[in-house]
Amino acid sequence: MATYTHGHHESVLRSHANRTIANSAEYLRPHLHAEARLLDVGAGPGTITMDFAGRVAQVTATEIGAAELSLSQGLAAERGLQNIDFAVEDVHALSFADDSFDIVHTHQVLQHVADPVQALREMRRVTKPGGIVAARDADYAGFIWFPMLPELDEWLRLYREAARANGGEPDAGRRLLSWARAAGFEDVTATASTWCYATPAERAWWGGMWADRILESALARQLVDADMATRHELEKISDAWRRWADDGDGWYVVPHGEIIARV
């Protein structure tokens, strides 16, 4: 198993809880239908999962551990949703029977797993003939921003180094098509979409979130404990995130790869 680089600090959940079908799974929307059974692998705080529950018959949400799964369970209870069940699962070896789901979805997960091809094989196995597997992942090497602050270059270098030390692949977006083909899919549609942060409110949210994450999250602890960076160096990166957020010309784009793989 790979180690999850981000961890579950409040600053991380602040980002993940902002995700919806509209900003993170729009490519999948045309394939959702009222009779579908959908498996959401790596549901995180569950905001995308809850959106799915309003559009399909039944959703099964998974996470790697009970504590992680409790986040989406709590949100489902808060919203009073009855068509969601939950399971602790390892995506490399899912416990579900073959041909169990019409749609299997995963968002920002394959970049963190030890063997993304095996994960896709398992997702394919539990999908019914005629169903689809949908995956979307960021591609860190493709992140672009302005103004060009050297501390943000260092942030990106450190993040990619830490993610690979944990057994993940931070530049997953560009690899989704090849991973799907290696997993045995023959009918794959590959697309791309972006998150863009350019308004004052967007910059304050994105820059403030990363200013906190680089100091307080599991990533920060890993960087310091592994002697990849000092606390003082991380504080300089945090300050740069806030300077970027305050710049009236600030602009940031996060590219994502997406696949619809038909079974």
C-alpha positions as CSV (number, residue, x, y, z in Angstrom):
1,M,0.0,0.0,0.0
2,A,1.1,3.6,-0.7
3,T,0.9,6.2,2.1
4,Y,-1.7,8.9,1.6
5,T,0.4,12.1,1.3
6,H,-2.1,14.7,2.3
7,G,-3.5,13.2,5.5
8,H,-6.8,14.5,6.9
9,H,-5.9,17.8,8.6
10,E,-8.7,20.4,8.5
11,S,-6.8,22.3,5.8
12,V,-6.9,19.2,3.6
13,L,-10.6,18.6,4.3
14,R,-11.3,22.2,3.5
15,S,-10.2,21.6,0.0
16,H,-11.8,18.1,-0.5
17,A,-15.2,19.2,0.9
18,N,-15.4,21.8,-1.8
19,R,-15.8,19.2,-4.5
20,T,-19.0,18.5,-6.3
21,I,-20.2,16.9,-9.6
22,A,-20.1,20.4,-11.1
23,N,-16.4,21.1,-10.4
24,S,-15.0,17.6,-10.2
25,A,-17.1,15.0,-12.1
26,E,-18.9,17.0,-14.9
27,Y,-17.4,14.6,-17.5
28,L,-19.4,11.8,-15.8
29,R,-22.7,13.6,-15.6
30,P,-24.1,12.4,-19.0
31,H,-23.6,8.8,-17.9
32,L,-25.5,9.0,-14.6
33,H,-29.1,7.6,-14.7
34,A,-31.8,7.0,-12.1
35,E,-31.6,3.2,-12.1
36,A,-27.8,3.0,-11.7
37,R,-25.9,1.4,-8.8
38,L,-22.7,3.4,-8.4
39,L,-19.5,2.6,-6.4
40,D,-17.6,5.6,-5.3
41,V,-14.0,4.5,-4.5
42,G,-12.2,6.8,-2.0
43,A,-15.2,9.0,-1.1
44,G,-13.3,11.3,1.2
45,P,-15.6,13.8,2.9
46,G,-18.4,12.6,0.7
47,T,-19.5,15.8,-1.1
48,I,-19.3,14.3,-4.6
49,T,-20.8,11.0,-3.2
50,M,-23.9,12.9,-1.9
51,D,-24.3,14.6,-5.3
52,F,-24.3,11.1,-6.9
53,A,-27.0,9.9,-4.4
54,G,-29.3,12.5,-5.7
55,R,-29.0,11.2,-9.3
56,V,-28.7,7.4,-9.1
57,A,-30.6,4.6,-7.4
58,Q,-27.9,3.4,-5.0
59,V,-24.4,4.5,-4.0
60,T,-21.7,2.5,-2.2
61,A,-19.0,4.7,-0.7
62,T,-15.6,3.3,0.2
63,E,-12.5,4.4,2.1
64,I,-9.3,2.7,3.2
65,G,-10.2,2.9,6.9
66,A,-13.1,3.3,9.3
67,A,-12.0,6.8,10.4
68,E,-11.7,8.0,6.8
69,L,-15.1,6.5,6.0
70,S,-16.8,8.2,9.0
71,L,-16.5,11.5,7.1
72,S,-18.9,10.6,4.4
73,Q,-21.1,8.6,6.8
74,G,-21.5,11.7,8.9
75,L,-22.4,13.9,5.9
76,A,-25.0,11.3,4.7
77,A,-26.6,11.2,8.1
78,E,-26.6,15.0,8.3
79,R,-28.4,15.2,4.9
80,G,-30.8,12.3,5.7
81,L,-29.8,10.3,2.6
82,Q,-31.0,6.7,2.7
83,N,-29.6,5.3,-0.6
84,I,-26.0,5.2,0.4
85,D,-24.1,2.3,2.0
86,F,-20.5,2.2,3.2
87,A,-17.6,-0.2,3.2
88,V,-13.9,-0.1,4.2
89,E,-12.1,-1.4,1.1
90,D,-8.7,-1.7,-0.5
91,V,-9.1,-0.8,-4.1
92,H,-6.4,-3.3,-5.1
93,A,-8.6,-6.1,-3.8
94,L,-12.3,-5.1,-3.6
95,S,-14.6,-7.4,-1.7
96,F,-17.6,-7.0,-4.1
97,A,-18.7,-9.7,-6.4
98,D,-18.0,-9.5,-10.2
99,D,-20.5,-7.4,-12.2
100,S,-22.0,-5.6,-9.1
101,F,-22.2,-2.0,-10.3
102,D,-23.3,0.0,-13.3
103,I,-20.8,2.8,-12.6
104,V,-17.5,2.8,-10.7
105,H,-16.1,6.2,-9.9
106,T,-12.9,7.5,-8.3
107,H,-11.6,11.0,-7.9
108,Q,-8.0,11.9,-7.0
109,V,-7.3,8.4,-5.8
110,L,-5.2,6.6,-8.4
111,Q,-2.4,9.1,-7.9
112,H,-2.1,7.8,-4.3
113,V,-2.3,4.0,-4.7
114,A,0.6,1.6,-5.0
115,D,-0.6,-0.1,-8.2
116,P,-3.1,2.0,-10.2
117,V,-3.3,-0.6,-12.9
118,Q,-4.4,-3.3,-10.5
119,A,-6.8,-0.8,-8.9
120,L,-8.4,-0.3,-12.4
121,R,-8.5,-4.0,-13.0
122,E,-10.5,-4.4,-9.8
123,M,-12.8,-1.5,-10.7
124,R,-13.4,-3.2,-14.0
125,R,-14.1,-6.6,-12.4
126,V,-16.9,-5.2,-10.2
127,T,-18.5,-3.3,-13.1
128,K,-21.4,-4.9,-15.1
129,P,-20.9,-5.5,-18.8
130,G,-22.0,-2.3,-20.6
131,G,-21.1,-0.3,-17.5
132,I,-18.3,2.3,-17.1
133,V,-15.4,3.1,-14.9
134,A,-14.7,6.8,-14.5
135,A,-11.5,8.3,-13.0
136,R,-10.2,11.8,-12.7
137,D,-6.8,12.8,-11.3
138,A,-4.7,16.0,-11.1
139,D,-1.4,16.3,-12.8
140,Y,1.0,18.2,-10.6
141,A,3.7,18.7,-13.2
142,G,1.2,20.6,-15.2
143,F,0.3,23.1,-12.5
144,I,0.8,26.7,-13.8
145,W,0.6,30.0,-12.0
146,F,1.4,33.7,-12.1
147,P,3.2,35.6,-10.6
148,M,6.2,33.2,-10.7
149,L,7.3,32.9,-7.1
150,P,10.3,30.7,-6.5
151,E,8.9,29.4,-3.3
152,L,6.0,27.9,-5.1
153,D,8.4,26.2,-7.5
154,E,10.0,24.7,-4.3
155,W,6.6,23.7,-3.0
156,L,5.8,21.8,-6.2
157,R,9.2,20.1,-6.1
158,L,8.8,19.0,-2.5
159,Y,5.2,17.8,-3.0
160,R,6.2,15.6,-6.0
161,E,9.2,14.2,-4.1
162,A,7.1,13.4,-1.0
163,A,4.3,11.8,-3.1
164,R,6.7,9.5,-4.9
165,A,8.4,8.7,-1.6
166,N,5.0,7.5,-0.4
167,G,4.6,5.2,-3.4
168,G,2.2,7.4,-5.4
169,E,2.4,9.2,-8.8
170,P,1.6,12.9,-8.6
171,D,1.5,13.3,-12.3
172,A,-1.3,10.8,-12.7
173,G,-3.6,12.8,-14.9
174,R,-1.5,12.2,-18.1
175,R,-1.2,8.5,-17.3
176,L,-4.9,7.6,-16.9
177,L,-5.4,6.5,-20.5
178,S,-2.3,4.3,-20.5
179,W,-3.2,2.8,-17.1
180,A,-6.7,2.0,-18.3
181,R,-5.3,0.2,-21.4
182,A,-2.8,-1.7,-19.3
183,A,-5.8,-2.8,-17.1
184,G,-7.5,-4.4,-20.1
185,F,-9.9,-1.7,-21.2
186,E,-10.3,-1.3,-24.9
187,D,-13.0,1.4,-25.1
188,V,-11.6,4.4,-23.3
189,T,-12.5,8.1,-23.8
190,A,-9.9,10.4,-22.3
191,T,-10.5,14.1,-21.7
192,A,-9.2,16.9,-19.5
193,S,-10.5,19.7,-17.4
194,T,-9.1,22.3,-15.1
195,W,-9.7,24.2,-11.8
196,C,-8.8,27.9,-12.2
197,Y,-8.4,30.3,-9.3
198,A,-8.2,33.9,-10.4
199,T,-10.8,36.0,-8.5
200,P,-9.9,37.5,-5.1
201,A,-12.2,35.0,-3.3
202,E,-10.8,32.1,-5.2
203,R,-7.2,33.1,-4.6
204,A,-7.9,33.7,-0.9
205,W,-9.4,30.2,-0.6
206,W,-6.8,28.3,-2.6
207,G,-3.8,30.2,-1.4
208,G,-4.9,30.3,2.2
209,M,-5.7,26.6,2.1
210,W,-2.2,25.7,0.8
211,A,-0.5,28.2,3.2
212,D,-2.0,26.2,6.0
213,R,-1.5,22.7,4.5
214,I,2.3,23.3,4.0
215,L,2.6,24.0,7.7
216,E,0.0,21.8,9.4
217,S,-0.9,18.7,7.3
218,A,0.7,15.2,7.1
219,L,2.7,16.5,4.2
220,A,4.4,19.1,6.4
221,R,5.3,16.5,9.0
222,Q,6.7,14.2,6.4
223,L,8.9,16.8,4.8
224,V,10.4,17.8,8.1
225,D,10.7,14.3,9.5
226,A,12.4,13.1,6.3
227,D,14.8,16.1,6.3
228,M,13.4,17.2,2.9
229,A,12.7,20.7,4.3
230,T,13.0,22.6,7.5
231,R,10.2,24.3,9.3
232,H,11.6,27.6,8.4
233,E,11.6,26.7,4.7
234,L,8.0,25.6,4.9
235,E,7.1,28.9,6.6
236,K,8.7,30.8,3.6
237,I,6.5,28.7,1.3
238,S,3.5,29.4,3.3
239,D,4.2,33.1,3.2
240,A,4.6,32.9,-0.6
241,W,1.1,31.3,-0.9
242,R,-0.4,34.2,1.0
243,R,1.5,36.7,-1.2
244,W,0.2,35.0,-4.3
245,A,-3.3,35.1,-2.9
246,D,-3.0,38.8,-2.3
247,D,-1.7,39.7,-5.7
248,G,-4.4,41.2,-7.9
249,D,-2.9,39.6,-11.0
250,G,-2.7,36.2,-9.3
251,W,-3.8,33.2,-11.5
252,Y,-3.6,29.5,-10.9
253,V,-4.6,26.4,-13.0
254,V,-4.8,22.8,-11.9
255,P,-5.1,20.4,-14.9
256,H,-6.8,17.0,-14.6
257,G,-6.9,13.9,-16.7
258,E,-10.2,12.1,-17.0
259,I,-11.3,8.7,-18.4
260,I,-14.6,7.0,-19.2
261,A,-13.6,3.3,-19.6
262,R,-16.4,1.1,-20.9
263,V,-16.6,-2.6,-19.8
